[in-house]
Every structure is written in C-alpha cells, then in structure tokens.
Amino acid sequence: MIDIPQELAASQQMYNGEAGRAFIAGLPDLTADFLDRWQLTVDGRPMHGVSALVLPVIRADGTAAVLKLQLLDEESEGEPVALRIWNGDAAVRLLDHDPATGTMLLERLDETRMLSHLGDTREAVLIIARLLAHLTSVPAPHGMRRLGDIARAMLDQTPWALQRIPDPEARRLVADCASAVREVVNEPGDRLLHWDLHDENVLASARAPWLAIDPKPLSGDPGFELWPALDNRFAADEIVWRFDAMTDVLGLDRARARAWTLGRLLQNTLWDIEDERPLEERQLEIARRLRNHPG
C-alpha cells in the first residue's frame, strides 16, 4: 500500500473538487498498476507537490527513476510533450509515459539539492536564466496551449477585474499591466515555454549541475518566463537587477519582456479576484518597479 500524503489530498480537494477527490481515491490502485506494468520497485518515501504524487523507484534494469502520478488536465497534458522535445537538455528526461492517465516515468534527480538551497540568490537567478535560454530555444509543437489565446482572454476579463479592486493605486497599476499586454498581444511568440521555472523546480543531477522539472508548457514569448524568478525569494531591491540579468542572458528585447512580465501580474490578479483573495503586495511591488524601469 502507498501512503497518500494528506497535504496532497487536501490540495486536490481545494483546487479540483470532486475530480480531485476521485483522483486521490484511485491513486493506490493507479500506483499499483504502473508499478506492475513498468516493473518498478518502490525505493523510498512518497513525495508530492500541489498536484502530483512522486515515488522514487528502481527499474528492472537497476536504474533509479521516479514515478509521477497526476490528475490529467490542460496543464499536465503538455508536460510529456515538452519533455520529449527537450530530451534532457536543461530538463529532466522522460523515460516512459501513459497518455490515458498522464502518468510519467522520469529520470531520478537529487531531490535533496534544490536550487532554493543555494544561498546566492543572484547566482540562482542566472542559473534559471541559463536553463530558460536552452528551454525556449525551440519552437513549440502544434497543439500546445498558446500565450496569445491566454492573453486575449485576460484582456477580456480585465474590465470585470478592475471593478473589483478597491484600492485606486492598485487598480491603476493593474490597468497599466493590461495596457502593456495590449501592446504585445498580437505578437505572442512561438517558443516552447516552461511557464513555472522557479528555484524549487530546479534540481541537481549527476549528469548536469541543474535541471528543470515540472513544466506547465505554453507556446509563446520567452518574456513570459521571467516572473517566477522575480517573485521567488522576493527582494524588492533586486527586482530590476534580476530582470536585466535574465533579459541579458536570454537576449530579449526589454520593452517586450517587461510587457509580458507585467502580464503575469495581470494573470495572477485575475486568479486572486476569482478566488476572492487579496492582491499580494510583493507582486504589486514587482509590477511598480518594472513599470517605472527605463530599460
């Protein structure tokens, strides 16, 4: 029997409701099925994020791997597609995949050595930028979720959202973010994006110093990739430095990158309002500093 972490069960219920409860209820049988199907032996305690159960396993040939079981949805269905395209370049390598359930067998990285453990936050940002330079160097495949569609949907929701922001300064800031997105929405890009590359989604490996995990892939402009490294381990006085450093490493046009980065605040704002959560001051501060950044 596999012990299902209670935190995973709670997050599935919170975010996915009845579908999440059904996924958790079926996890023991699903896990047993894939352990047998792919001839795997459990090799440690279960791990989990917000949405997936991850089991360290040993394959029949003796190599170490991890079994990732997750609810199949719009975000998770693109993960194996992106990992196959990257084929281990700057990202974890996909070993096997079941399209019907979204279950994946992945190479095992060193989960005890996250990039978040690196004390030098500037070096961590540069590492993320270098990984992104590899990941976004390839075009997204046909059928991938498109940033242009997401951006247009956000702009359609903006008037509704602005009416629900009581603070005038925050409302003006979010409106400015929407204006920035309008300037670039018709040129959304076509690169393969990770979308969620922060320093807890970067692990050490024996074959490479650092590798990305857990993509939520999109087709779009690499400028949309920068937000997590600005928000994670937040430091107000480092925002502009981080932004400039990442755009330098990635070779991005700063005006376009700023517009797409401000689009991430718009996206987060819409989610917060939909879920009746207050807007986060640190995220507003990122947008303030970038809005006024002349670079």
Secondary structure, DSSP 4 states (H G I P E B T S, - for coil): -----HHHHHHHHHHHHHHHHHHHHHHHHHHHHHHHHTT-EE-S--EE-SSEEEEEEE-TTS-EEEEEEE---TTGGGHHHHHHHHTTSSBPPEEEEETTTTEEEEE--EEEEEGGG-S-HHHHHHHHHHHHHHHTTSBPPTTS-BHHHHHHHHHHHHHHHHTT---HHHHHHHHHHHHHHHHHTT----EEE-S---TTSEEE-SSSS-EE-----EEE-GGGGSHHHHHTT--GGGHHHHHHHHHHHHT--HHHHHHHHHHHHHHHHHHHHHTT-PPPHHHHHHHHHHHT---
